[in-house]
Structure formats: C-alpha cells, structure tokens
Amino acid sequence: MPTATGLGSGLDIEALVSGLVAAERVPQESAITKRTTTTNNLLSGLGSLNSTLTDVKTTLTTLKDANTFGSVTTSSSSASAATMVAAAGTPVGNYDLTVSSLASAQSIVSAGYASTSTVVGTGTLTISFGTPTYQTSPNDTKYASFAADGSRSSVSVAITSANDELSQVRDAINAATDEVTASLVKDGTQYKLMLTSNSAGAANSLSVTVSSDGDANDTDTGGLSALSFDATTSNLTQTKAGADAAFVLNGMSLTASSNSIADVISGVTLNLFATTSSSVTLSVVQDDTAITTAIKDYVAKFNIYVEALAPLTSYDAATGTKGALFGDFTTRSIMDAVRGQLSSTVTSASGSYSALTQIGLTTQADGTIKFDETVFNSALASDRNSVENLFLDRVSGLATLGGFASTLETTIDGFVSTTGRIADRESGLNETLKDITDDQTKLDNSMAALEARYRQQFTAMDILIAEMTSTQDYLTAQLDALPG
C-alpha cells in the first residue's frame, strides 16, 4: 500500500479510499455481527436449557424406583444385643428375640516351642472342614468323630526342610488357604501355633491330619505330627469350639452358623451381639424420608430450570430488550411439554389420586413448583398405594401404565439426548455459524477487491491531474517567454 498519495492532485486519497470502503463494509459487517451474536446467544441459551433439564431428569431416576417408596428403617430395644437391617420393600412388623448363645469360630493351639525359629518337622498337613462330635467328659474338647463337608475341598500344606521352622509353618498355612488363620501366640517364654477357622459355626470346624512325618509316626507328638487334631489324634488343644448361634424369634427356636443371619426373615439381616436374659423387640417400620427427599430434590432442580429460563425467554416492553430464547419455538414447546405433565392426569393413577396437584405439588404463578409436605404426608397416610402409583409404572393386565417419573423422564430425554431436539437445534445453529464465517470471508475478500479498485482509480486520476498540471506549467512558461 502506498505511504503517500495525492501528490499530483493534492487529495488525501488514503482517506477517500478508507471512507468509501467503510461505507460499503459497515452495513454488511453490522448485519453479520448481529447474526453472529444472535446465533451464539441462542446456543448459550439452549445450553443452559439442556443443562438444567438434564438435572431435572437425573432426579427422576430415584422417583421412578420402587425402592424409594418401599424404604424402611429398623429399631431395636437393645442395640447392644441385637439389631436388624431391612431391605427396601420389606414388610413392616415387630419381632421378639431372645439369644441363648452366639455363633463362634473354632480355635486350636499347639504345644509350646522355644522360639519362632524352632524346627517343627517335615511332612504334609491336610486341613479339612466339617462337623465334629465330641468325646464325653472329661475329654469333651476332643473329637469322637468328624464328618467332613463333602462340598468343600481340603487344604494340603507341604512342609519341607526349606520351611519347617514354626514361623515358616504358620506362613505356609496362611499362603495355602484363606479359610483358616494361622498365628503365633507367646505363652510366657514359649510360642504356640494357633489355628482359627475364618467362619463361625459347628459345621466350619477343623480337622488336621499329618502324613509323611519325618519320624515315621504320623500321630505322635514328635515332628510335624505334633500339629495333628482329628477323630483319632488330639495333639492340638481346642481352646474354643465352633458353635452355632441359638435364638428364639417370635416363639420359634432357631440356630445359625453365623451371628449375621440373612436367611431367617426375608429381606432382613439379623445381627446378634450378645446373649439375652429377656426378649429384645426388633421393629421394621416404613421410612418416608427417602420419598420426601426425592420429591424435594426434583422440585429444587425443576425450580432452578424455571428460574434459569426466565431471563432467557423474557421481553421488556419498555426497553424492547429480548431474552436469547424469547419467541424460540423449540424452547416454548419444551417448556409446555414439561410443565403440562405436572397438572395432567397420570396414566398409572389409581385409587384416591390421579394428579400430582392433589398430593401437594402445585405450579405457582412464576412457573416454579411448591411442595406442601403436610398435604403429601396426609395423602400417604390416606392412600399410600394411590400416591405410589402416581410416580411409579403400574402393570394393568398386559399393559404397563407409565407413572409420572418415567413418563417425564422419557419426555425430557427426547429433548436432551444426543439425538434429541436440543442437539438437533444446536447442530443447525453451528451450521449457521459456519455460514456466517463464510459470509465474513466473502465480505473481506470483496472489500479488499473494492479497496484495490478505488485505489487504482484515484491513483490514475492523480497521475492524470499531475500530467495536466505539468502541461499547464509548461504552457504558462512558454507564454510568459513570448515578447511583449
């Protein structure tokens, strides 16, 4: 671009060219800028709509879950003795419990060894699991017989000269199985090997046999056979027997191999902690906290959605200011569809109630929802099944009738999914932005060409004027040179 122009004419050609090009560019560029702003505002507004609607949809997952309405809680008159945990949907009720004994896991212990590095002996330990019968007093800690559990494999532990020290025998047992815990206990100045079943109950007791003992005797107290404990040999000492829990529930005498019992009452896990001298009252009661919390969450997210859209769809008549989504058909159809389901009759309705407005959920003048918990609790107390059917899908004959939660979820999903109406609209707007970018490029090229043309024309004019001025000066000089 020339740095000096108008030398022949004296005109400011740069200013003239810039002014003429600006006169052409400004109206067109202003229109492009307006289209860009409008499109970006629409995209931003739709993004806000999509985000807040997605939050509303998330709350409906809990509202359409039957477990939300079947939530229960439990209580115990003596939590130090027994408690229960109940799954959602468990029938409410009361239970009287007395506990005469707790389940326990068997422990057996060896004779003492001088140190943890004392050599025990070599051979093979075989640990089996099952139910023992005991000898009569005074040897009632020794087995009379042992019935192995055929459904469980025994554990073989090979002890060689490489791992025959007391601590190494312990480690070998622990490495071989997770059904038994081997540990070393210091008794005064000696160390003893303790084997404890990792499962309580009489049927989880241990039988330990030894084979291939290095001293050719698999039952004596020398070498590895010192660890045998079965129906014929009792070289270990039982310090605690494997025992079942014994209790009475609503007059029924029962036993269990564990103190955490999940198969006595359907949907309930019974936990025993201590024996009792009198009955403990355990109760399963309805817990409506989950329901009201889920509804409050939905109401809160719905109101955020409404409040976020208010400025985006507003119009100020005094200033003529419009929100980014004012008059947008997609937004209006979404708002109408979402709002309309709150007051409409629910397909799955039955009993006393057919719409959410009847159980304390009403739309206010500004479009937000008001939740009257007192009205809702009264409706629950009056006709619980009818309230549940407003939210949950209900099967009638061969048909599934959609509850409010799943129906609204499906509706919102049609708007906010990756193939929904909002995504489709955003795709169209992004294409519009690409078109606007193309228009801007075309305008820039057009203005560059126009500027070059104006500059060429003014430069030609400037040269012509310079030539005319030169001719004029020449003629004037010649005329001035003529005689008198």
N, C-alpha and C positions, 0 to 999 in steps of 0.2 A: 504494500500500500504506500503511495507517495507520502512523503512527510511534508511537502509544501505544494500547494496548488493555487490556481488563480493568478499566476504570475503575469499572464497576458491580459486577463480581464479585470484583475483586482478583486474578484469574487472569492468568498470563503467556500470553496467547492466541497470541502470535507463536511462542513456544517450543513450545506444544502443536501448532500447525499444522505447523511445520517438522518436528517429531518424527514426527507421523503421516504426512506426505508422504514423509519419508525412509524410513520403514518400508515404504512401498509401492514406492518407487523403487529402493532399493539392490539387492534381489534381481534385479529385472529388468535394471537397468543393469549389474550384475555379469555377467549372462549375455551381454548384448550386448558388453561389453568382452572377455569371454573368446572369443566368436565372432570378433570383430574381430582379436584377437591371433593366434588360431589360423589364420585366413584369410591374414593378412599374412605370418605365418611360412611358410605353405605357398607363397605366391607368391615369397617370398625364396628359399626352398629350391629351388623349381623354376627360378628364375632362375639360381641357381648351377649346377644340373644342366645347364641349357641351354647356359650359357657354357662349361663345361668339356667338354661333349660336342662342342660346335662346334669347340673347339680340337683335339680328337681327330680330328674329321672333316677338318680342314684338313691334317693330316699325311698323310692317305690319298691326297691328290691326287698327291703325289710317289711314294708307294709303288705306285700303280697305273700309273705311267708307265713304259713300256718303256725310255725313255732313261735312267732311273735305273739299270737293270740293265745297260744297254749302254754305260755311261760308260767312256771310255778316256782315257789320257794318252799323251803323246808324249815322246820324248827325242832328243837329237842329240849325236853325239860331238864336234861342233864348232859350237856355237850361234852363233858369230860368222860362220860361213859359210852355214849353212842351218838352218832349223827347219821343223816342220810342226805344223799344228793339225788335230785329227781330231774329227769329229762323233760323237755317241753312236751306237753300233751299228756303227761302222767295224770291219771285221775286223782282228784283231791281226796284226802282221807286221813284218819288218825290210826296210829298203831301203838299197842302196848308191848314193851320189850323188857325181858329180864335176861341177863347174861350170867351163866353159871361158870363158864370157862372160856378163855381166849385161845385162839389157834397159836401154835408155837412151832418153830423150826428146830429140828434136832441138832444137837452138838455132841461130838465125841472127841475125846482127848487122849493123847498117848502118855506113856510114862515119861519121866524126866530124862533129859540129856544134858551133859555138862556144858555144852556150848552150841551155838548155831552152826558151827562147822564140824560137829561130831558126825562121823560116818554112820549112817543108819544101816545100809546094806543094799544089795542089788536084787533085781527081780522085776516082776510086773505086778502093779496094783490094779485091781479091777473094782470099780465102784459101780454099784447097781442101785436102783431106786425102787421103792415099793413099800409094802405094809408089813410090819413085824408083829408077832405075838411074843409076849414076854414070859420068862420063867416066873414061877410063883415066888413069893417072898421066902428067904431074904435076898434072892438074886433077881429081883424084878426089874433090873436095868439091863439084863442080859436077854438075848433073843432065845426063844424056844423054837421059833420058825420064822422064815422070811419069805413073803410072797412077792416076787419081783413083778414090776409093772411091765407087761409084755409090749406095751405100746411105746416104751422108752428104751433107747439104746444104752447099754452100759458104757462106762468110760474106762479105757485102758491107758495106764501111765507106765511107760518103760523107765526103769531106774537102772542106770549103768554106773560104771566107775567114774564116769565123767560128771554125774550129777547125783551122787549118793550121800552128800552131806545134808544135814537136817534142813537148812535154809534152801538148798537146791531141790530137795524133795517137795518142799512147800511150793516153790516156783513152778516145778514141773506139773503139779496137780492144777494149779491155777491156770497154767497155759493150756492144759488139756480140756478144761470144761468151764462153763460159766454157771453151772448148776450147783456147784459146791465152792465154798470159800475156804481155803487153807490158810492158817495164820499161826504164828509162833507166839506163845504166851509164856512170860517169865514167871516161874513159881519159886519165889525165894532165890536160890542160886542156880536153879535148873530151868531148862527150856522145854516146853511141851508143844507138840503139834496138835492144833485143834482143827477139826473138820466140821463145818456147819453147812447144812442144807440151805440153799438160797430160796427154798419155797417152804412155807409152813404147812402143817397138816401131817397126820399119821401116814398117809399114802406117799409122802415125799421123804421118808426115812432112808438112811444109807446102809448098804451092806458093802464091806470092804474085804476082799479076799486077796491072797498073795499066792503067786506061783513063781517057780524057778528061783526060790530063795537060795542064796549062795551057800547056806549051810545044810542044804538037802532036806530041811524040815520047814514046811510052809505054814506051820501052825504054832511053833514055839515062840518064845519071847525074844529070841535072838535074831539079829539081822532084820531084813525088811518085814519078816512075818510078825514083828512086834507091832505092826500097824494093822493087823487083821481084826475084823469085827463083823462076824456073820452068825449064822444059826449054830455053828459048831465051835467057833473060837471067839473069845472076848478079850483080846489083848489091849484093846482100847477101852476107855471108860466112858459110859454115857453120862454126860453132865446135865443134859436137857433132852427130854423126849419130844419127838414130833407129835403134835396133838392137834385135834380139830377143835374149833370153837363150838360150844354148845349153848344154845339160847332158846327162849320161848317167845314166839311172836304171835300176839293175839290168841294165846292159848295153844298154839301149835309148837311142839318140840322139834327143833331143827339142829342140824350140825353143818359145819362148813370148814373146808381146809384152810381158809384164809379169814383174816379179820376185816377184809374189804370184800363184801359179798354182793355180786351184781345179778345173781340169778334167782333170788328168792321172791322179790316183788318186781313185776315188770316195769321197766323204766327207772328203777331206783337202785342206787348203790348204797348198801348199808355198811357203815363203818363202826367197828367195835373197838373200844379203847380200854375198857375195864369191866370187871365183873360187878354185878349189882346186887344189892340186898333188897331192893324194891323195884317195881316196874318203872321204866322210863317211857314217857309219852313222846312219840315222834309224829309229826304232822306234815302233810303236803297240802299247801294252800295255793289258791290262784294268786298270781302276781301280775297285776295290770300295769306295772311300771314300764315294761317293755313296749306295751301298746301306746300308752300316752307319750312316751319318749319318741317313738317312731312318728306319731302324728305331729308332735311339736316340731320335729326335725323337718318333716315335709312342709308344714306351714311356714317355718322360718325360711327355707330355701325358696318356696313359692313367692313369698313376700319380697325377698331380695330380687327375684326375677322381675316382679312387677315394678318395684322401685327403680331398678336399673333401666327399664324400658320407658318409664315416664318421661324423662327429658329427651329421649331419642325419638319419641312419637308426638312430642308436644308442638303447639303452634301458638305464638304470641301475636295476637291480632294487633296490638298497639305498635309493635316494632316490626311486624312481618317476619320475625325470626322463626325458622322451622327446625325441628329436630332432624337428625340424619335419616331417620326411618319414617318421618311423617309422610303419610299417604302411601307408604310402601305396601303393595298388595300382599306379598309373601308374609310380612310381619303381621299385618292385620288378620290374615287367615289363620296364622299360628295362634295368635292371641285369642281369637274367637273359639278355636277348637279346644285349647287348653282350659279356658275359663268356663266354657259351656258344660264340661263334664262335671264340674263341682255341683251344679244345681240340677242336673238332669237325673232322671230315674236310672238307677244302676241295674244292669241286666241280671246280675246274680242275686238281686234283692229277694228277701222272703221275710215273712213274719211282720213285725210291727213297723219296720222302717224300710223305705225304698230310695231315700236320697240322703246325702251327707248333711244337708241343711237341717235334717230332722234330729241329728245327733250332736249338734254343737259346732258344725263347721259352716260358716256363712261368709259370703262375699260382702265387703264394705264398699262404700261409695268410691274410694280411690282404687278399687280393684284388688286390694290385699284381702287375705283371709283372716277371720277372727275365730279362734278356737275357744269355746266355752267348755272348760273341763268339767264343770259341775253338771252341765246338761249331758255331756258324754258319759260320765260315770253313772248318772241316773239311767241312761239308756242301756248301759251294760248290765246294770242290776235288774232292769226290767225285762230285757230280751237279748241276752248275750249272743245267742246264735244269729239273730237278725243283724246285729251290729257286725259280727264277723263276716257274714255273707255280703255285706256292702263292700268290704275290702277284698275278700278272697274269691277266687274262682269257685264255682259250685257245679257239681255234676247233677244233671236232671235227665233221667232216662239215658239216652245215648248222646245227649248234647252236653257240652261244657259251657256254662254261662260265665262270661267274663266279669270279674269283680272290678271295682273302681281302680285299684292299684295296677293290675296287669293291663287293663284297657288303656289307662292314661300312659303307662309305660310304652305300649305299642304305638300310641299316637305320637308321643314325643320322639320316639326312635325314628319314626318316619320323617321327622324334621332334622334331627341332629346326627343321624348316622352318616357314614362316609358316602352313602348313596342317597341321602335324604335331600329334602328341598333346599335347606340352607346351603349345603355343599354344592348343589346344582346351581343355585343362585350365585354363590361366590365364584364358581368356575366361570360363569358368564361375565361377571364383573372383572375378573382378572383378564379375560379376553378383551374386554373393553379397554382396560389399561394398556394392553399391548397395542390396540388400535390407536389409542391416543398418543402413545410413544411414536408410532409410525407417522401420525399426523404431524407431530412436532418435528420429526426428522425431515419430512417433506417441506414443512414451513421454513426450516432453517436453510435447506437447500435452495428453496425458491427465493428467500430473502438474499442469500449470498449471490445468486444469479442477478437479481434485481439491482443489488448494490453495484455489482460489476458493470451492469449495463448503464446505470446512471453515471458512474464514474467515467466510463468511456465516452458517454455523450458530452458531459461537462468538460472533459479534457479536450475533446475535439473542438468544442466551442471556444475554449480558452486559447487553443492554438490558432484558430481562425481569427479571433479578435487580436491576438498578438501580431499575426501577419498583416491584418488591416491597419493596425496601429503603426507598424513598421513602414508600410506603404505611405500612410498619411504623413509620417515624419519625413520620409524621403521626398514626397511631393512638396511638402511645405518648404523643405530646404532648397529644392530646385527653384521654386517660385521666388523664394527670398533672394536667390542669387541672380535673377534677371535684372537687367539695367532699368533703373528709374521707373 
